[in-house]
């Protein structure tokens, strides 16, 4: 079935009644049992409207609705399936609205004692009813006490109540009204389900077992085998029912699932949701510290797979973790990954644009600055479109050195209101495209996880089989965070195999055919792999069949439990608090409420980050730097060439690219997104329209550079932030490392921040760290360029990193200084061996080390305080030739 029990609802409904609101006749919204997405987005890429839930104890109905609305809608589906999620208190009021309290002021002492005893018995009876252990004797005792009291007041059995024995002789029947159902509506199906539910059939535990299916084949499917699949696959009339799809699941299980769902066909959706909330032992886990429940699902899956997604074996220590999040707005999956890896993860997001977009402003747990949303050349984010698929692959390959992402996540789903039983048939192209894109962009050895629903049809079975043959292992897994009563499950693929381009081509052709002929029901592709091939693969066939039957039985139990809790309002799942605590601890998540990041002034934040090094701020002005001259370079300055490094800059001592001192290198503080501050003349000022993004708790020493492209009348100008050194990068303190290690991390940091497609924000780059030597003139190559006004200037072309593929025109800028930084702390000195390898030598104890000893690194604060500035090339008293000659004479061996 399809819509979702989790976020849409747990039961399908064909309610024919109407509701009246202020005199307006309104047909109630339909809902379904399956909760097809549970966290879905309203269009193709699962989108959840922004969630403002920051306190789990006081979440409003509107916030809960936003958290739960995750529907995926294809381009030909027009409705955005929204739901409401109404949480009741743990203690439900008596459904009849009656009170057991008697006014006792006019009663005799004996009657008062009876009333008190009746009240006590009634309270005890209520408690016993809630635990389902009341006894007939205790109920009769309470009734007999009431009768004795009434007899003393003149009551005669069988006679009416009143002075003249007039009035009603029969007791008033208790109301049997259930919630907001229509008066007199009897749901016999609920009563039967209540009786059928067996708590012993339910498995509730924090640690889950994940069953892997190993791929025994040595190689991927050959070209000949794939051609055979394509030639023999079945094409025919598009199916509109799930009837007869029992090849991969027992017929009785399929019927029981449909029958269990039909129990809710006439039930009010709010009544069903309220019962679902009370019945699910994992319900109160919710979204933890993240923007929605999808993030916690990914944490659940990651832990079940031994963190193979956020800690993959093929991740190099000096590289970023690359991942893709497809059909998954507003981005809960990505927020979890970024929370786990911080800025060391680079994400590529693909989802429907606009109302279904990624909600980056709600990424409070992880740095959204390293996440790059992309929508394809048509700017629509339609994953079905072949042009978008190709464009996404090209973008990711350019950014990852033609390797691809370490893993891809997909969480697509869409509203199937009124067609819940054929959700799988309606979702076939979504299934296909998510798997196809994964095979296109995941690197060899990488992983993939995608949400699926029922897997009964040959098309779905064939797609799972193809993924099984393209990876080392696969698993069909339903995490605890996926509500038990829906059909949601996840296909997890581990270790992508090489040489599968021909399989990608086959699936690409298939999708292209479906995309072009989506209105043609007569030539529908019903299979990807012939059924006889699937059934002959014993291990695969048994695994898929067992999975469908086990998950189907689990769903049946969940549906019956909801029915039981709907029928009996006193039932409540008492394990919710315990399971929340155990699961969050098992997954390594904090048991905290979601909160907004604390906002503090930039001066306070800088003091928090710098602590004892706060005095370095006083050394940031250009005038505080030592000036390099021909006199001091021959004497005490640059004692050992290998202990110093330098960088060309666009501003000099008292000079800048446009004559303004504020462009000189200084401290830049990032407090998240566009909240970036610059330290100027002893205070912090927010950068205006420069549109720079820096992750929260980032403090760097950098300069704003005017970047030029082309020359003459074709010349263009923009700006970029060039980082010279760093104290903290996204809350990671790097100030105590050697400057070469710091700059290596800054390079990685800038790589993570890079936006490969034209963005409104300015680029953030790392300065090239040049070793001081007599070859410096060869490293700083200059070219004469014509400005728009006709003047000639010397332009410096910095090193272009492989990820900086914004266009084919390299940028350049006009250098006005060279800044020197000392890198090695006394008594250590850096030298080059006879084999041209660098090593560290301690002049005091004569110790030599190949690795950088911690005590040999000049800290960030000292590096800034001891920097030297050379006003080149404007300094006419000390030219580059003079500098090279001095270096040659000083360090000649």
N, C-alpha and C positions, 0 to 999 in steps of 0.2 A: 504494500500500500504506500502511500506517499506522504503526505504533508508531514508533519512531525509531531510525535507525542511530546517532544521536549519543548520546543519553542512555539509550535503552532498549536498542538493539542495532542491528546492521546487517543482521541476517538473520532471517527468520521461521523458526520451528522447530515441528515437530510431533513432537518427540522422545518416543518411547514407552518408553524405558528408565527405570529408577528408580535413585535413589542411596540409599546407606545411610549413616546418620550415627549412630554409637553405637547400632547395632541398630535404629534407627527407619527404616522404609521411607518414602521421601518422593519424590513425583513432582517432577521438576525444573520450574523456572519456564519458561514459554514466553517467547519473545522474537521480535523481528521485525527485518527489514532496514531499514525505512524511517525509523526514528528520528523518528517523527512530529513530535516537538517539539524534540528536541535540547536544549532547555532548558525543557521544559514543566513545568507544575505538575500535580499529581495531580488536580485537578478542574477545573471549568470555567475559572477564570483561572489559567493556567500557574503552578504553585507549585513552588518548589524548597525542600526542607527546609533549615533554616539551615545555612550553609556555614561551618565553622570553619577553613577553609584559609587560613593566613596565611603559609605558607612553601612555595613551589612545589616545593622540592627534597625535602620530607619529608612530603608529604601522605599520609595513611593511606587505606586502601581505603574505610573508612567515610566519610571526608570526601569522597572522590571520588564515592562513591555519592550523597551529598547534593547535590553540585554538579550531577550529571547527571540526577537524578530531576526531570523537569518534565513532568508529565502533567496533562491537563485532563480531568476526568470530569464528564459531564453528570449531572443529578439521577437519571436512570434507569440509570446505570452505577455499579456498586457497588464495583468493584475499583480499588485504588490501585496503579498499575503502577510498581513499584520495581525498580531494577536495581543491579547492582554493577559496578564499573569497576576492573579489576585491572591495574595497570601493571606490566610486567616491566622488568627492567634492559635497557640497550641491548645488553649482551653476553649472548646466550642460551647456556646450557650445552648441551653436545653432547647431542642428543636420545636417544642410546642410553646415556648415562651412562658411557661408556667413557673410559679415559685412554690416551694414547700413551706414557706413562712406563714404562720398563723398569728393573728393578733391575739395575745393572751390576756390582755388587761381585764376583760370581763369574765374570765373563766375562774372556776374554783381551783384551789390548790391542787386537788387530785387531777383535774382536767389539764392544768398547766403542766403537771408532771407527764401526763400522757402526750401532750403536744410536744414537749421537749424530747420525749422518747421517740415519738414519731419522726420528728425532725432529724434526730440522730440516726434513726434507722434509715430514713430516706437518704441522708448523706452517705451512710455506709453502703446503702443499696446502689447509689450512683457510682461510687468508687468501684464496687464489685462489677457493675455493668461495664465500666471502662476497661476492666481487665478480663472481662468475659468469664468470670468465675463465680457469679452469684448463685445462691442456692434457693430452692423453692421454700424451704423452711423459714429462712430469714425474711423472705418476701411475705409469707403468710403471717408471721409474727407482727410485722408492721401493720398489715391490714386488720388483724384482730384487735389491736389496740385502738385503732381508729373507730372500729365498730362499737367497742365498749363505751368510748367517750360519747359517740353519737346517741347510743341507747339511753345514757344518763340524761341527755338533753331532750329526750322525748321521741326520738326517732323510732318508727315501727317498720320492721322489714316488710318490703312490698308496698308500703304506703308512700304517698308523696311527701316531699319536704315542705313544711309550712305549718302554721298554727292549726288550720282546719284540715290538715293532711292533704292539702291541695298541692299542685305543682308536679313536677317531673318525678316519676317513680323509678325510671331507669337511670343509671349513671351516665354522665356525659362521656361519649367516646373520645379518646385521645386522638388528636390530629395525626394523620399519616402523611401529611404534606412533606415532600422532600425538596428542600432548597427552593428553587424558583420554577420547578416544574409546573405545568398546567394543573389546575385543580382536577383531581380524580385520575390523573395519569398514572397508570401502573406499568412498571417496566419489569415484566417477569424475567427477562433475560438477566437483569442485574441480580435478582434473587437467586437464580440458578447459578450464576457465576460466583456469588457470595458463598454458596454451599460448596462449589467445586474447588475453590481456592484452598491449597494445602501449603501452609508455611514451610513444611519440611522440604518442599521442592525448590525453595529459593536458596541460592548460595550467596552469602554476604561475607566478603573478606577483603582486606586492603591489598594484599599481595596477590597479583594475578599471574596465571600461567599463560605464556604465549607459546603456541605450537607452530614450529617452522616446518615448511615442506622444502626439502633439499632438491636442487636440480641435479639429477645424476648425469646429464649429458655433458660431454667434454666441451663441445663447441655449440655455438648458437645455431639456430635453424639455418640450413643452407638455402641458397637462392632457389634451387629446384624444389625444396620442400615448401617454401613460401609460395612459389608459383602454383604448386599443386593445391594448396589451401585456397588460393584465389580462384582457381578454375573450378573447384568442386563445391565451393560454398553455395548455400541456398539463397536464392533471391525470389521474392514473391510478394503477395499482398501483405501489407502492414497489419500486424496483429493488433487487435483492440481489446483483447482480454488475456488474462493470465491462465485461462483454463487449459489443462493438458500439459502444462509445463512442470512435469514431475520427473524428468530425467535426472535432475541433480538434487532432488529432494523428495522425501517420502510423501505420497499423496495425502495421507492422513494429516501430516504436519501442516501442509499447505492449507487444507480445509479448516483445520483447527485455528490457524492464524486468522483466516478470513472470518470465521465464525466468532472468534474472540473480539475482533474489531467491531463486528456488527452489533455487539452488545451496546455500543455507545451511539448508535445511529440517531436515536431520538433524545439523547441526553443533552441538557444545557451545558455548554462548553465551560462556563465558569465553575459549575459544580464538578465537572470532571477534572479540571485543572486543580481545584482545591483538594480533591482526593488524591491526585497524582503527587501533589506536594507533600501530603501527609504520608504517602505510602512508600516513596523512594528513599531507601536508607542513605543514599549518597547526595540527596537533594541540597543539603545545606553547605556542601563544598562550594558550590556556585563558582564565582569568578576569582576568588581569592584577591590578590593585589592587582589583577589585570583588568583590561577594559571589558572582557566578556568571558564566557565559559569556554570558548574555543581554546583560549590560551592554556587553561587548566587541562583540557583534553590532550593538548600537545605535550604538556609536562607529564601527564599520565602515560602516554604512548612512549615518550622518550625514555622514561624510567623502565618501562616494561621491556624495552629493547636495549637495556644496559647503556643508555645515553649514546647510542650509536649515531644519533643525529647531531647533537651539540658537541660531542667528543669523538669524532670519527677517527679511525686508525690512519686514514690517508691524509690527515691534516698536518702540514709542516709547521714547525714552531714559529717560523718567520713569515707565515702567510696568513691571510684572512680566511675565515670560514665563510664561503660563498653559499648562499641558499636562495631559492626562489619560492614565492608564495603566490599560487595561482588560484583564481576564483575564490578568494578568501577574505574579501573586505568584511569588516573594517580593519582586520589585521591582527586578531588575537594570537594566531599562530606565530606571527613575526614578533610580536611584542614579547612573547615568552622566550624566543631564541635570543633576542637582543638583551633581555634581562639576564639570561644565563651567560652570554658571551661579551656583553657590553659593546664597545666600539670595535672590537676585533672581529665582528661579523658584518658582512656586507650582504644586504638583501635586495632582491629584485622582485617587485610586486606587479602582478598583472590582474586587473579586475575591471568590472564595468565602471565607467566614469560617473562623475557627478553624484547623484543621490546614493549610489552604491560604492562610493570611493573608500579608500583607506582613510581612517580617522587618525592621522598622524598627531594631531594636537592632543589626542587621548593616550598616546604612548607614554605614560608616566613611569612605567617600570623599566623601560629600556630606551636607549638613545635612537630616536627616529631619524636623526641626521645621517645615519649610515644606511638608511633604507631608501631605495629609489623606485617610486611607482612609475610604471610604464604602461601605455595604452595602445601601442601599435601605430602604424602610419595613418590609420583612419581616426585615431584619437577616441576610440569607443571602448576599447578593452574587451572586445568580443573574442572569446577564445575559440569559437567555431570557425572564424575567418582564417583561411589558409595563409593569407598575406600577413596577418598579425602573428601567426605562429612562426613564420620564417623570419620576420623582423625581430621578434623576441629572441630567437636563437642567435641571430647575428649580433645583437647588442650584447648578450651574455658572453658569447665567445670572444668578442673584442675585449671585454673587461676582465676576462679570466685567462687570457693567453691561450685561447682556443682549447681550453681544457673542459670548461663547463662548471656547473655548480656542484658542490659536495652533496647536496641533497635538495629535493623539491617536495613541497607540501601542496596539497590541493584539497579544498573543502567545499566544492560546489554542490549546489542543490537549488531547486526552484519549486514554486508553489504548484501543486497538482490538484487543486481544490476540485472535488467532485469526481476525480479520477484516481483516487488513492490506490486502488488495487492494481493499477497498471503503471505505477510510478517507475518501475524498472524499465518498462518499454519506452516510456516518455524520456527517460534519462540516458538512453543508450548513446546518443551523440556526446553528451557531457562526459560519460564514462570514457568514451573513446578518445576525446580530445585531451582530457587530463593525462591519460596514459601516453598518448602520442607526444605531447609537449615534454613530458618527463624523459622519454627516450631520446628526444632531440637535444635537451640541454643538460642532462645529468652526466657528469664525467664518468669515465671507466672506474669502477670500484665504488661509485656513489650510491645513494639510497633514495627511496621514494615512498611517500605515504599519501594515500588519497581516500576520501570518503566515498563509500558505496552504500547501496541499500540492498534490496533483494537481489539474489544471484541465481535465479531460476531458469532464465532463458538461455538458449544455445549461444546467442550473441554475447551475453555477459560471460558465460563460461569460457567461450573461445578467447575473449579479451584477457581474462585472468590467466588462461593457459599461455598466451603469448608473453605476458609479463613473467610468468614462471620460467619460460625458456630463455628470457633475456637477462635474468638475474640469478645469482647463486642460490638465493633462498627467498621464499615468499611466505607470508602469513596473513590469514584473515582473522582480524582481532576486534573484539568489542570491548573497549575500556570501561572501567567503572563509571567514568564521567559521562558515558553515553546512556541515557535513560533506558531501563530494561525493557519497557513496553514498546519501543519503536524498533524499526528494522535497520537502523543505522549500524554500520560496521566499517572497519578500515582495512584496506589492502596495503600491506607493508612489504616493500621489495628491498632486499639487501644485496649489495654488491653487483652493480651493473656490469655486464660482460661487454667485451669489445666486438667489433665487426658485426654490427646490427643495422647498418645503413639501409640494407635492402628491406628489412622489416619496417623501418621507419617509412620508407617509400611506399610500402604496401598500405600501411595504416593511413598515410597521408593521402593516397589516392582514394581510399575508402571514404575518408572524411570529406574530401573534395566532392565526391559523388553525392554524398548525403547532403552537403551544403548547397549544391546546385539543384538537387531534386527533392528538397524537403517538402514540397507540396504534392509530390507524386507518391501516392500510397500503393500503387500497383507494382512498383519495382523496388521494394524495400530490401535492403541487405539484412537478411535474417541470421546469417552466420558469418563469423570471421575464420573459423576453423571448422571443417566438417564434423558433425556430431560423432560419427563412427571413430574418428581420430581421438576425440576427447574420451570416449568411453573405453577405448583400447589402452589408454594410459592409466593403468590400474592405480598407481600411487596418487596421481593427480585427481582422478575421478573420485576415489574414496575420500580423499581429503576434502574436496569441494562438497561432496554429498554430506559427509559427517558435519562439516561446518554449518551448512544450511540447516540441517536438522537440529543440531545442538542450539544454535542461535535462535531458530524458530521456536523450539521448546522453551527457551528462556523468555522469549517475547510473549508466548502464551501465558506463562506464569505471571509475568509482569502485568499483562492486561487483566487477568483474573483478579490480581491483587487490587488493581485500581477499582475494578467493579465492586469488590468486597468493601473497600474503603468508601466508595460512593454510597453504597447501601447502608453502611453503618457509620454514622458520623462520629461515634465515640472512639473509633480505632485510630491509633497514631503510632507511627514507626518510632520506637524508643531508641533505636541505635544511630540516629542521625548525628548526634553530637560526637559520639565515639568514633564513627566512621570518618567524620570530617577530620578529627585530630589525627587518627591513624594514617589516613591516606595522604594528607598534606605532609606529614613527617616522612612517610615512605617515599614520596616524590621529591622531597627536598625543597618544599615551598613553605614560606612563612605563613603562620596562622594569624594573619593580620587583616584588617579592613583596608580597602583601597582608599588612598588618601591623595590629595593634591600635593605636589612638591612644595616644600617650604620656600617662600620668597623672602630674600634678605637683600639689603643694599649691597652694591658691588664692593664697597670698601669693607664691609663686614665679611663678605664671602672671600675676598682677597686675603684678609687676615686669617680666616679659617684655613685657607689652603697653604699660605706661606709660613704661618706660625713664627718660629724663631728667625726665619729668613726674610721677614717683612721689611727689613731695612734695605733690601735690594731695590725697592721702589724708588728710593732716593738716588739711586745710581743710574736711573733709566734715561736721564736727559743726555742729549748729544754732547753737551759741554763737559760732562763728567768723564768722557772717554779720553784715553791717552792718545795724543796725536803722533803719528809716525812721521819721522823726519830722517833725512840722510845722516844726521848726526847720531841719533839714538839707535838707528838700526845697525850701525857699526859697533856700538858699544854693548849696552845691557839688554836692549830689546831683541826678542827672538833668539835667545841663547842657543836653543837646540831646534833645528828646523822641524824635526819629526814630532815635537811637542806642541806645534802650532798648526792651526787650520785657518782658512779665510773664506770670505764670501763676498762677491760683488753685490752692491746695493744701489738702489735708485736714488738714494738721498745721502748727503754727506754731512759733515760737521757744520751746522748752520745753513745748510743748503738742502733743498728738496726739489723734486721734479717740477713743481709749479711755484717755487719760491716761498712755500709755506712750511714753517718748521714742524707743524703737526703731522706731517707725513714721514718724519724720521722714525726709525725703529723704536718701538716702545712696547709696553705690555698690553696684551689683549686678553680680556676675560670673557669666557662664554658661560652663560647661565641657562642655556637651553634654547634651541631654535634660533630666532633672530635677535634674541636678547644678548647682544655683544657689546662690551664696553672697552674703551681705550683710555689708558692712563696718560693724562696730559697736565703738565704744570701742577703736579701734586694732588690731582683729583681725577675721579672717573667720570667719563662722559659717554653716553650711549651713542653708538654709531648711527647716523641718520638713515639715509636711503641707500646705503651701500649693500644692504641685503646680504650679509654674511651669516652663515649658519655654523655654530660651534656647539658641540655637546655640553651638557651641564658639567660644571666643575673642571673647565679647561682653562689653563693659564699658560700663555705662550709669549715669547718675545718675537715680534714680527714687524713688518712694515707694509703699508699699503702702496702697491706699485701700479703705475700707469702702464698698461700693457698695450702695445701697438701691433698692428698687423698690416701688411702691405706697405705701400708708400705713395707719395704724391696725392693726387685727387682721390685715389682708391683707398687711402689709408683709413683704418677704423681704430677706435680707441675704447678700451674698457679698463676695469680695475680688477686687481686680485690681491688677496692677502698672502704674503710670502713669509713663512715661518723660519726664523733663524735658530731658535732654540726653544725648549719647552720645560716647564716645571711640572705641570700635571696635564694629562691627556684624558679627558673624560673621567675624572676622579682617580685615574691611575697615576701615582706619583713616580716620576722618572728622573727627578732632579739629582739624585745621587749617583746615577750611572755615568759612564764615560761618555763624552760628547759624541763619539762615533756611534755608541749604542743609542743615545738619545735621538740622534738624527735618523737612525734606522727606524726607530719607532715612529718618529714624526712622518717619515715616508709612508709607512704602513697606515698611519692615521689619515693622511691626506688621500691615500688610495681608497680608504673606506668612505671618506666624505665625497669623493668625486661623483658628480652627476653626469653620466655619459650623454644625455640628451639635453638640448638647450634648456636652461633653467633661468629663473629670475634672479637667483642669488649669484654672487661673484665666486669665482673659484678660489679654493684654498690650496696653496702649493707649498712645497718644502724647498728651501734654498739648497743649492748644490754646495756640499762641503768639499773644499779644495785643499789639498795638502800644500804647505809652504815649501817651495823648491825653486830651482833656477829654470824650471819648465812652466812657471806660472803664466808667462805670456802666451804660451801655446794653448793653455786651458781656457784663458779668457780671450776668445776670438771676437774681434770687433769688425763690423761692416758699416760702411757709410750709407746712410739712408736719407731720402728726401722727405721732408715733412710737407703737410698740405700747404703751408705758407711759402714753400720753396727753399727754406733753409736746410742745411746739411748737418746731420748729427751722426755720432757713432752709436751704433746699436749693438747690444749684447744679446745673443741667442742662448738662453739657458738650455740645459739638458732636458730633453722631452721624454717623459716616462711613457711606457707602453700603454698605460691606461688613459693617458691624456689624448684621446682620439676625437676631440671635439670637431676638428676640421683639418683640412690639408694645408692650411696656412699657419706656420709656426709664429708664435708671438715673440716680441723682443722688447727691450726697454733700454733707456739711456742710463748707463751707470754713472754715478757721481761719487762713489767711494768704494773702498774695500775695507771690511771689518775683519780683524784678526782675533781669534779666541785661543787662549791657552787651554790645552786639554790634559796635560799630565802634571800631577802634583808631586812636589818634592817629598822624599829624595829619589823618587822614581824618574826614569828618563826612557823615552821610546827610541829604539834603534832598529836598524835594518841589518839582517844577517847576510852572510855571503851568498845565501840562496835567495836573497830578496824577500825574505819573510820578516815581518815586524815582530819584535819582542820587547819586553819591559825589563829594565835593569835597575836594581836598587843600589845606589852609590854608597850606601852605608854598610849594608851586610853583604854586598856583592852577589845578591841573588838575581837570577834570570828566570823569567817566566814568559811562556808563549801567550797564555791567556791574560786578560786584563785583570790585575788584582784590584779589589775594591778600594784599597787605600791609594791607588794611583790615579783615580778619577778626580778631576777638578769639578766641584759641584756647580750646579746651575748658577747659584748666587755669586760664587767667586768668578765664574766665567764672565758674567755680565760686568762685575765690578772691575775686572782687570782687562777688559777688551781694549783693543787699539784700533784707531780709525785712520785710514790713509785717504786723503781727499784726491783720489785719482779718478779721472785723468786731468782734472782742472788744476792740480798742483804743478805749476811750472818749475818749481825748484827741485822736484824729485820725480823723475819720469820712471816709466816701466823699465827702461834700459838701465837706469841707475839702480833700481831695486834688484834686477837680475844680476848685475855685476857685483853688488854688495853681497848677495847670497852666495854667488860662486866663490868670492874671496873668503867669505866667512866660513863656509862649510867645505872648502876644498880639502881633499884627503891626500 
